Amino acid sequence: MTYDNILRLVDDPDIKEPIKFLREREIVHYQRFGDAIRVTQDNLNSKNFYAFNPSFDKGCERGVFKGQN
């Protein structure tokens, strides 16, 4: 990780502390994003979600949608 490489090179505490904070914040954001994806996937209604509903794309061939010529 880039933050770890910076921390290995720097001795100044005024630089190290903000870098440590940014590294911790990035880890927490990554974890929360993963949690949000899991919650979303657990609560999806497959009948209403277009990615899992093949009938959503019926009538759509070669980039031409229904009603278009």
N, C-alpha and C positions, 0 to 999 in steps of 0.2 A: 504494500500500500504506500502511496506517496507520502502520507503524513509520517509514517514510520521512518522512511528514508530521510525526511527533513529533520526529524527528531534525532537521528543518529549523527547528523552533521552539525547541529547547532548546540552551542553551550549557553547562550544567553537566555535567562529565565523569562525575560520580557517577550521573547519569541516562542520559547517552548510552551508556555502556558496556553496562549491562544491556539497554538497548533494542536495541543492535547485536547482542548475544548472542541475544536472543529472535528477532530478524529472521533471523539465520543459522540458528538451530535450526528455525524454521518452514520455511525453504527446504529444509533437509536432510530434515525429516519429509515434506514434500511429495514430494521426489524418491524417498525410500525407499518411500513408499506406492505411488507409480507403479511402481516396480520390483517390489514385491510383487504388484500387480495383473497386471503382465505375466507374471511367473513363474507365477502361478496360472492365468492364461488359457492359457499355453503347455502346462501340465501337466494341464489338465482332461481327463477322460475323459468325452466327451459322452454316452456310454451311461449313465453313473451320475450325471450332474449334472442336477437337475430343471429348471433354467432352459432347458436346451437339449434337453430330452427331452419332446416333446409327449405321449407315452404316459403320462407321469406324471399328467397331468390328465384322462385318459380316464375317463368315468363321472362326471365332476364338471360338473354343469350348474346354472346359476343359484344358485350357492352351496350346493347340496345335494350332499354327498359320498356315495359308496357306503356302504351300510349305514345311512344316515339316512333317515328318512321326512319 
